[in-house]
């Protein structure tokens, strides 16, 4: 079984690998149900989806009926205004077949104008606060991508006391001095304030270089089991981080298997060798 840890201030012990349910956006219910069996074998007890992940919320709904109370359930909202946010939340609850979610996250909050709108009066943050008062959500998080996102999340925590953050973390991204400095500062703040830190893109290899994608991830992932082992172990080797799994159901078992066998992080020399051997390229400049 994959180890568990306290998910920030929520009181929930989540598996250190969280299921990234973007992988279910364009699969059949049969494939989704087969994926559930994989998650159960590895003890994954936390699901992260989003209103914008295709049919993901619909695919998860039967799991929640079959396994009531097993999963910490998180979804995301893309709207930036209060009205639009409320409408998306009600739609998510309906699609998931539940009366509340554990964590509702402001999705991909990076653009400065959208950031200010979302976190100002009349913004989606007001929808989140109202929904929490009504018991429709329990916790509020923020997510994002890109080279600036660690710095942006630091600003977000200055504006509102979020319960979780989500952002990229992998060896090649952390080689950027700017990103590493802001990620480390963000991680310290989150540890001090008991804010959960979720990471994505652990096995990212490079941007897609060809028009025909062979995986359902938006980046080209590492695929060799030994390479995935190193990438997963490197992220799990940092205490306090959760790893959100890959957005491809066929690669998911390799990520979960690596996490279950984790015992220590590989050194930087091994990670540099992996980066050089695989010709990895940063996703963000």
GIJO-V610137 format. One record per run of one state. SS is the DSSP state (helix for helix, strand for strand, loop for the rest). FROM is the first residue (numbers start at 1). LEN is the number of residues. If there is no record, write none. Layout:
BEGIN
SS_FROM_LEN, SS_FROM_LEN
END
This chain:
BEGIN
loop_1_3, strand_4_3, loop_7_6, strand_13_3, loop_16_1, strand_17_4, helix_21_4, loop_25_4, helix_29_14, loop_43_3, strand_46_3, loop_49_7, helix_56_11, loop_67_5, strand_72_6, loop_78_3, strand_81_1, helix_82_15, loop_97_4, strand_101_6, loop_107_5, helix_112_7, loop_119_4, strand_123_1, helix_124_10, loop_134_3, strand_137_7, loop_144_5, helix_149_11, loop_160_4, strand_164_5, loop_169_4, helix_173_3, loop_176_1, helix_177_17, loop_194_2, strand_196_5, loop_201_3, strand_204_3, loop_207_13, strand_220_2, loop_222_3, helix_225_12, loop_237_4, strand_241_4, loop_245_4, helix_249_12, loop_261_7, helix_268_11, loop_279_7
END
